[in-house]
Structures are given as C-alpha cells and as structure tokens.
Amino acid sequence: MKDNKLYHILDLIEEIDKVDKMILIHKDSDSTLMLDQYKNQKLKLSNYLVKELLINSDNRAEVMYIIKIFIEKFYVNEMRHLHFEENDNLKKIENVFIENYS
C-alpha cells in the first residue's frame, strides 16, 4: 500500500471516530434527525473504508482482521441490538453461518 493511500485510510478512520462521537452526543436528543444523519454518515464512511482496505491491499487475510477490529470498535452497540426479520435475506445468510459454521 502506498503512503498516500495509507494516510487516506487513516484519515477515514479518524473521520469515522469523530462521527461516532457525534452519535454519542446526539443519542439522547429529543429529535432523531441529527442522530440518523450521523449514523448514515458513519455507515457511508465505513463502507468506503472497507472498500479502500480491500482494493489497496494485496494481503487479504490481514485486511479481514483489520476490518474485524474496526467492526468490533465502531459497531459493537449496533451488533448488540441486531435483529433480522424472518423474511430478511440477511437472516437467511445468518442462518447458514449458524447452522453450518458454528
């Protein structure tokens, strides 16, 4: 990975951290507008970060580890409250993992 890509990725992580802090500030607000906007921004930045990590690295196994650390750091609260509807395709994928790889 070239230095400019590395610094770009590090900047993305820093930006996600800032947005995450704004989510914490607005989580108890009466209005959900700001909270929803920050959550959407965090998700967009996170998607972009994962894409950049996968595109700019030749060593995929280690990148998956970095993505795992990122998810554990920035999405632990979302994972605690995760619930799929029964007809959701993601629920079907989750069931495959649970049934075949647990």
C-alpha positions as CSV (number, residue, x, y, z in Angstrom):
1,M,0.0,0.0,0.0
2,K,1.4,3.4,-1.0
3,D,1.8,6.0,1.7
4,N,-0.8,8.3,0.3
5,K,-3.4,5.5,0.4
6,L,-2.4,4.6,3.9
7,Y,-2.8,8.2,5.1
8,H,-6.2,8.4,3.3
9,I,-7.3,5.3,5.2
10,L,-6.1,6.6,8.5
11,D,-7.9,9.9,7.8
12,L,-11.1,7.9,7.1
13,I,-10.8,6.1,10.4
14,E,-10.3,9.4,12.2
15,E,-13.4,10.8,10.5
16,I,-15.4,7.8,11.5
17,D,-14.3,8.2,15.1
18,K,-15.4,11.9,15.0
19,V,-18.8,10.9,13.6
20,D,-19.1,8.2,16.2
21,K,-18.5,10.7,19.0
22,M,-21.2,13.0,17.5
23,I,-23.6,10.0,17.5
24,L,-22.9,9.6,21.3
25,I,-23.6,13.3,21.8
26,H,-27.0,13.1,20.0
27,K,-28.2,9.7,21.2
28,D,-30.3,11.1,24.0
29,S,-31.7,14.0,22.0
30,D,-35.4,14.5,21.6
31,S,-35.1,14.7,17.8
32,T,-33.7,11.8,15.9
33,L,-32.9,13.8,12.8
34,M,-29.3,14.6,13.7
35,L,-28.7,11.1,15.1
36,D,-30.0,9.5,12.0
37,Q,-27.8,11.8,9.8
38,Y,-24.7,10.9,11.7
39,K,-25.5,7.2,11.6
40,N,-25.9,7.4,7.9
41,Q,-22.7,9.3,7.5
42,K,-20.9,6.7,9.7
43,L,-22.2,3.9,7.6
44,K,-21.2,5.6,4.3
45,L,-17.7,6.3,5.6
46,S,-17.4,2.7,6.9
47,N,-18.4,1.2,3.6
48,Y,-15.9,3.4,1.9
49,L,-13.2,2.4,4.4
50,V,-13.8,-1.3,3.9
51,K,-13.7,-0.9,0.1
52,E,-10.5,1.1,0.3
53,L,-8.9,-1.5,2.5
54,L,-9.9,-4.3,0.2
55,I,-8.8,-2.5,-3.0
56,N,-5.5,-1.2,-1.8
57,S,-4.0,-4.3,-0.2
58,D,-2.5,-7.5,-1.6
59,N,-2.7,-9.3,1.7
60,R,-6.4,-10.1,2.1
61,A,-6.3,-12.2,5.3
62,E,-4.7,-9.4,7.3
63,V,-7.1,-6.9,5.9
64,M,-10.0,-9.0,7.1
65,Y,-8.5,-8.9,10.5
66,I,-8.3,-5.1,10.4
67,I,-11.9,-5.0,9.2
68,K,-12.9,-7.2,12.2
69,I,-11.1,-4.9,14.6
70,F,-12.9,-1.9,13.0
71,I,-16.3,-3.5,13.3
72,E,-15.7,-4.5,17.0
73,K,-14.6,-0.9,17.8
74,F,-17.2,1.1,15.9
75,Y,-20.2,-1.2,15.6
76,V,-20.3,-3.1,18.9
77,N,-23.5,-1.3,20.0
78,E,-25.3,-2.0,16.7
79,M,-24.4,-5.6,16.9
80,R,-25.8,-6.0,20.4
81,H,-29.2,-4.8,19.2
82,L,-29.1,-6.6,15.9
83,H,-32.3,-8.3,14.9
84,F,-33.3,-9.5,11.5
85,E,-36.9,-10.0,10.3
86,E,-37.6,-13.6,9.4
87,N,-38.0,-12.9,5.7
88,D,-34.9,-10.7,5.5
89,N,-32.2,-12.2,3.2
90,L,-29.6,-11.3,5.7
91,K,-31.4,-13.5,8.2
92,K,-31.1,-16.4,5.7
93,I,-27.4,-15.7,5.4
94,E,-27.0,-15.6,9.2
95,N,-28.8,-18.9,9.5
96,V,-26.4,-20.5,7.0
97,F,-23.4,-19.4,9.2
98,I,-25.1,-20.5,12.4
99,E,-26.2,-23.9,11.0
100,N,-23.0,-24.8,9.1
101,Y,-20.1,-23.0,10.7
102,S,-20.8,-22.8,14.4
